[in-house]
Structures are given as structure tokens and as C-alpha cells.
Amino acid sequence: MSEINLENRKNKNLTQKKALQVNLDSKIYGAIVEIGAGQETARQFFSAGAAAGTVAKTMSAYDMQVSDDVYGKAGRYVSKERCEQMLRHEYDLMLNRLNESRGDESHFFAYAATVTARSYSQKNECHGWIGVRRQLSPGAEPSEIILHVRMLDDTNKEQSEALGILGVNLVHGAYYHADTPKTIIDNLQDGMGHDKRIEIDMIHFSGPEFAEVENRLMNLHLIHSWSCRAVMFDAKGGSIVPASALRKKDTVVIRGSFKPPTKVHMDMKDVAIDHFAKEDGVDADNILAVAEITMNELTGQGDDADSDFLARVDLLNELGFSVLISDYLRFFRLRSWIRRYTQNRIGIVLSVLDFDYLFAKDYYDGLEGGILEAFGKLFSDNTNVYVYPTIRDGKLITLENAAVGDDLRYLLQHLVHNKAMVSADIKDVANLQISAREVAKQIPNGRGDWEKALPSKTAEKIIERKLFGYPGEA
């Protein structure tokens, strides 16, 4: 038997094992409703055997009028709103119909999926919302897990199969790993095989049993678990689906450690937006400012690392940024990821200090076309890079006098000549010497000159909340 067939059998056995464990648990009982990709989750439970002990009802309401009649109107049929409507309706229906007869012994649940899978006639965006609403003890208030997924398989059949596996993993995890949400996330891809079939780019836990869960940390864990490569938070700190945040937006991204955000970060953002707003086709009222932090900037483990991460998101939100966390070390991969969600113009803001690795050939090791391939992808279709000056060893370094290798000098000239790279104006020369890393070293010493390097509200929050090692109890 081939290795592929052995792997497929192994994956199928794992999914069936989980489904059977749920089916044999006499307490778990509920409804499974799926719209958009067949009834694959229900099929998995039925094919495992003993599903009569678990599944009270299955349903698909494909017709929009029928769906509206059952669940009520929704702004969009494939949306979090529709998924929540489905979960509430089916769960409440379970209680109304069965609570009197078996409510003393059952842990009721409702599973819902509303997706748009690969179309027979179109190459549409394949995504959806999946959720489970369940109780862990008879009569308990329910808690929910809802997630947004992108299906990566090429065919409708394969996407439907992957969604069925995901559904089993979600229901299983919601019951058997309820006290460790990160384990639920870790197990969502079980049985998928080595190929990436499902991307999960947003997850939300709610309800009394998840009252202590910090959803931003759970979304960060999606990257740690390889469920996705990037997650986003809106300017209010809420987790958001990247496609919703970036769709039809003119997007300006500034990369940094932001530990902490400094005045020079704000200068870079303001100046870049001024340039960006003048680009062809850019609507000044449609610009989204995004602060991006790469995973290698989020070092450490445990509670300290979590607090550090949350602090950076909070401080950036207060300065008006949406926040993107990604594991895209190279700039061109970040641009490609953003382009997945918006066809509008993209602006990337960087310091001339970033040239140390941006123009380093070994930075592109493993890339067949090397630096030329990387730059071709970075500067393609409506993308501009704004380069902010700095002061190094007492000398002002700008795009115009930045040093690169002799063999790359004409490449840089080409980018500047074609306005792919644009020199950003200096907003406040006094801020050019600010280093976030140097500020971070000073914060644990208490109040001092470091405060002058930060926006006033940022410094106040660091002192008030004892962030980044500021002395005293938080």
C-alpha cells in the first residue's frame, strides 16, 4: 500500500475515532446544520456508527428564502451574523423540544456551518463561518466557539471533506478540551494530513465557561499552531477577519517591534499617509493604517510574553492603528498576503535602517530568483515603499544617500526613478535618534527621559499599567 493511501487511512481513522467517542458519550446530544458544502460533518458522525445517541437533527437550508424563513434575515448569508443566528435558533429549538424529556441527563449542543465552497462555474473565494454552541452539564448556560475559515483545496468535494473533518474536531474539542482552549485550537487540523487544507484566521470564545479567555491570545495562538500565517485586530482591539478589514481599503503598513510605540513611529505613519493620499486612485478617507509585528519580535513564553503582546496591541490601538501579527519575515510575502484581500493601493513604510537586510542577498537564501524575484513581488501592482530617514553615527541617512552594495546600486536607482521607493519627508528631526529598543531598556529604571520619546498617552499608560518592566506591581 502506498504512503499516500496509508496517510489517508490514518487521517480517516483519527476522524472516525473522535466522532465515535462523541457518539458513545450518552450525555452529548444535539443538532448539526450545514449550508454551502453538503452535510459532511453530519456524515462523519453517522459513518462512525452509533450516531443515534448523538444526533437529534441534521439540516441544510440552501434556498435563501427558506433560510431566511428559518433563521431570520441576515446582511450576508456567509457571515458571523448568520452563523450566530443558526446556533441560537437550533440550540433554543433543542431546549424547547427536548429539555423536558431529557434535559436532566443531556449536554445539548448545536453545530452550524455557513460557507461558500468551490463553485462549479466560478473560481470564487472559498470561506465560511463555523461554530458550536454547547453546555457542559445538564441545565448549564451554553458557551460558544466560532471561527472563520478559508478552504484551500481545489475541488468542492475536497473542501467539503475538509470541513467535515474540521466540524468533528470542533465538536470533540468543545467537550473534551473545554478547560484548555489552546488545545482545542491545536487539534482543529487533526486528520487533515500534511497538506494545508483549511486556514483558520479568526476564532472567538464566548459564554460563562470561557469568561476568562482572552480572545486576542487565542487568535495569536492560531499562528503558533500553524492554523494561519497572520491575524488582525481592529483599532478597538477586537479580533477581525483580515478579508473584512482589508477589503477595498487603501492600506498603509508600518512594521516594527513597537515595544513601545514611539514618536518616530507616529512620524513615519503620518508622513507616509501624507504621501500615500496623493497617489493615483487613493481616497484619503479610505486609508487603513496598520501596524505589523512579526512573530520573531514576540519573543518569550508564558504570562510575561502574553502581557507584552497585549500591551503592544493596546498601545497601538490607542494611537489609531489596526494591528497585524504575522510570521512573514520578508516584506514581499507581507505584500502578497495583503494583496490577497484588497486590489487597492498598498503602501509599506520602513526605516532606511531596514536596508541592512532588505538589500542583503543572504536575506533571500532559498528563493530561486534571489533579490530580483523578491523585489519584483514587493514592488508589483500599485505598491509603494516609503523610506523614512534616520541618524546614524551623527549623520543623516536618507533614501538618497543610503549605502547599498555596488552591484545593487543601479537596482536602487531604478526603484527610486520609477517612484516605487519614495523618500519620506522628515517630520521632526529631533525624533530621528529615537530607538524603541533603547527606550525599552530604560523603562525598568522608572521615570526618566525615555518618556519624551513616546506619545504622551503612551508614556502615561506604561506608567499607569506598569508595562514593559516598569517598576511596581501592575
Secondary structure, DSSP 8 states (H G I E B T S, - for coil): --HHHHHHHHHHHHHHHHHHHHHT-TTEEEEEEEESSTTHHHHHHHHHS-GGGTEEEEE---SHHHHHHHH---S-SSSHHHHHHHHHHHHHHHHHHHHHHHTTT-EEEEEEEEEE---SS-----EEEEEEEE-SSTT---EEEEEEEEE--SSHHHHHHHHHHHHHHHHHHHHHTTT-HHHHHHTTTTTS-SS--EEEEEEEEESGGGTT--HHHHHHHHHHTTS-SEEEE-TTS-EE-HHHHHTT-EEEEEE---SS--HHHHHHHHHHHHHHTTSTT--GGGEEEEEEEEGGGS---HHHHHHHHHHHHHHHHHTT-EEEEE---SHHHHHHHHHTT--S-EEEEEEGGGHHHHT-GGGGTT-TTHHHHHHHHHT-SSEEEEEE-EEETTEEE-TTT----GGGHHHHHHHHHTTSEEE---S-GGGGG--HHHHHHHGGG-SSGGGGGS-HHHHHHHHHHT-TT-SS--
